[in-house]
Amino acid sequence: MENKTELPIVLEIKKVVEEAENTKTFYFDHTLNSKPGQFVMLWLPGVDEIPISVSFDDGEQFALTVFARGEASNQICGLKEGDKIGIRGPYGTMFNYAEGENLVLVGGGYGAAPLRFLANEAVKKNCKIDFMMAAKTKNKLLFVDELREMKNVTVYIATSDGSEGFKGHINETLEKVLKEKKINKIMTCGPELLMKAVGEIGDKANVQTQISIERYMKCGFGVCGQCVMDPLGIRTCVSGPVMNSKVLNMLEEFGKYRRDAEGRKQYFNK
């Protein structure tokens, strides 16, 4: 983006919403001019700087939804209204769609956050959306009531324990919808094994599938090389985080492993 912030700016947290277990959304009064799928680097001085996808942006205010899972994210989730934090960005690629298209959005866990932003923007362009959400349990679902109230959005839910919606994998719902409806594009964000399966289903149905990839990042704009993916050396922060499934199919690590801060392979548990 032309007006992205290359150096951190300090912003005051205007509102904090507890969305689900260990997950909070932080609102800021600032013109970020981000697009659905893009991310910012969120800086907590003395702790770390981490990439977080934008979950809301109306031009005057934006929001970041943070899941507490590491040192930095846990401390960020402890911040309150009036506290300050550093932001730079937005960075990365975005989800692409055309006016009036039929879209399927598949979100797993906190991966629903950037898809919430996408849904908000897509309905403004008269898109019809089938929003599929998966989580281990009801307490980890995000934005369910908000999405159900959106015009032209149909919500499907699958939980591993059956505490909400369908008990089982959301993939079954995706396959069913693809057979029953004319879908132009699939967009997904969540656990990598889920996204790998979604991509395979989309490819089989010959439906363009866009996948939001998560990798360890340090700079956010392609200099450090920390987020490159094997074997092509694609930089996730520049060529991603949103990539076409056909590109990801050429990357041997997709759906198999990712690298940690030291570059060691961390294999996904199936």
SVG drawing of the C-alpha trace seen along z (x, -y; Angstrom):
<svg xmlns="http://www.w3.org/2000/svg" viewBox="-29 -8 48 46">
<polyline fill="none" stroke="black" stroke-width="0.4" points="0.0,0.0 1.2,-3.5 0.7,-4.9 1.8,-1.9 3.8,-2.6 7.4,-1.3 8.4,-2.3 6.3,-1.5 3.8,-4.1 2.4,-4.0 -1.4,-3.7 -3.8,-3.7 -6.1,-0.8 -9.6,-2.2 -11.6,0.9 -11.0,4.5 -13.6,7.3 -13.2,10.8 -14.3,12.9 -13.7,16.4 -11.5,18.5 -7.9,16.9 -8.9,14.6 -9.4,10.8 -10.0,8.1 -8.3,4.8 -9.7,1.7 -7.7,-1.4 -8.8,-4.8 -6.4,-5.1 -6.6,-5.1 -4.7,-2.0 -6.2,-1.5 -5.7,2.3 -7.3,4.9 -8.7,8.3 -5.9,10.8 -3.2,8.3 -1.4,8.1 0.5,5.7 3.5,6.2 2.4,5.7 5.2,4.5 5.3,4.9 8.5,3.1 10.9,5.3 9.0,8.4 8.7,9.1 7.1,8.0 4.6,10.4 2.5,10.5 -1.3,10.2 -3.9,10.3 -6.4,7.4 -9.9,8.4 -11.7,5.1 -11.0,1.9 -13.6,-0.7 -11.2,-3.5 -11.4,-5.3 -10.9,-2.4 -9.2,1.0 -9.0,4.1 -6.7,6.9 -7.8,10.2 -5.1,11.9 -5.1,15.5 -2.9,16.0 -0.5,18.8 3.1,17.5 4.9,15.0 4.1,11.9 0.5,12.8 -0.2,13.7 1.2,10.3 -0.8,8.5 -4.0,10.2 -3.3,8.8 -3.5,5.2 -6.5,3.0 -8.3,0.0 -6.1,-3.0 -2.8,-1.0 -0.5,-1.7 1.3,0.6 3.4,0.3 2.0,1.0 3.6,1.0 2.1,2.0 -0.1,3.1 1.9,5.7 1.3,8.7 -1.2,9.8 -4.9,9.8 -7.9,11.9 -9.1,11.2 -12.7,11.4 -15.1,9.6 -18.4,7.9 -21.4,10.3 -19.4,13.5 -20.4,16.5 -17.7,17.1 -17.0,19.8 -15.0,18.8 -13.5,21.5 -12.1,20.5 -10.5,22.7 -10.2,21.4 -8.7,17.9 -8.3,18.1 -11.8,16.8 -10.5,13.3 -9.2,12.1 -12.2,13.8 -14.5,11.7 -12.9,8.6 -13.3,10.2 -17.0,11.0 -17.6,7.4 -16.1,6.0 -17.4,8.7 -21.1,8.1 -20.6,4.4 -19.9,5.7 -23.0,7.8 -21.2,11.1 -23.1,14.1 -21.1,15.9 -21.1,19.4 -19.1,18.9 -17.8,22.2 -16.3,22.2 -14.5,25.0 -13.2,25.2 -12.5,27.9 -15.3,26.6 -18.0,24.0 -15.9,21.7 -13.3,21.2 -15.7,20.0 -15.4,16.4 -17.9,13.8 -20.8,16.3 -23.6,13.9 -22.1,11.0 -21.8,13.2 -25.3,14.6 -26.7,11.1 -24.9,10.1 -26.9,9.8 -26.1,12.5 -24.1,14.6 -25.0,18.2 -23.0,19.6 -22.1,23.3 -20.4,24.6 -18.5,27.7 -17.0,28.6 -14.8,31.6 -16.9,32.3 -20.3,31.4 -20.9,28.6 -22.1,26.3 -23.2,27.1 -22.1,30.3 -19.9,32.7 -16.9,33.6 -14.9,32.0 -16.1,28.9 -14.7,30.5 -17.9,32.5 -19.9,29.4 -17.6,27.8 -17.9,30.7 -21.7,30.7 -22.0,27.0 -19.7,27.2 -22.0,29.9 -25.2,27.9 -24.1,24.4 -22.2,22.5 -19.2,21.2 -16.7,18.8 -13.9,18.8 -12.9,20.4 -10.9,18.5 -9.5,20.1 -7.5,19.4 -6.8,21.6 -4.7,24.6 -2.5,25.7 -3.8,29.2 -7.3,27.9 -6.3,25.5 -4.4,28.2 -7.6,30.3 -9.7,27.3 -7.2,26.6 -7.4,30.2 -11.2,30.1 -11.2,26.8 -8.7,28.1 -10.8,31.3 -13.9,29.2 -12.0,26.8 -12.8,23.8 -10.0,21.2 -8.8,21.5 -7.0,18.8 -5.1,19.7 -3.8,17.5 -0.4,19.0 1.2,18.4 5.0,18.5 7.5,17.2 8.3,13.6 10.7,10.9 10.6,8.0 7.3,8.3 8.5,6.9 10.9,9.4 14.3,8.5 15.2,11.0 14.2,14.2 12.9,15.8 9.6,16.8 10.8,18.3 9.1,21.6 10.8,24.7 11.9,25.4 11.2,22.2 12.2,19.7 8.9,17.8 8.7,15.1 5.4,15.5 5.4,11.8 5.7,10.6 4.1,13.3 1.7,14.0 0.1,14.4 -2.7,15.0 -1.6,17.4 -3.3,19.5 -3.6,23.3 -1.8,24.1 1.2,22.1 1.2,23.8 1.0,27.2 4.5,26.6 5.9,26.0 7.0,29.3 6.6,27.9 2.9,26.9 0.8,29.1 3.9,30.9 6.1,28.6 7.1,25.0 10.3,23.6 10.8,22.0 12.9,19.0 16.2,21.0 15.1,22.5 14.4,25.9 11.6,27.9 8.4,28.2 6.2,30.9 2.4,30.6 0.6,33.3 -2.0,35.1"/>
</svg>
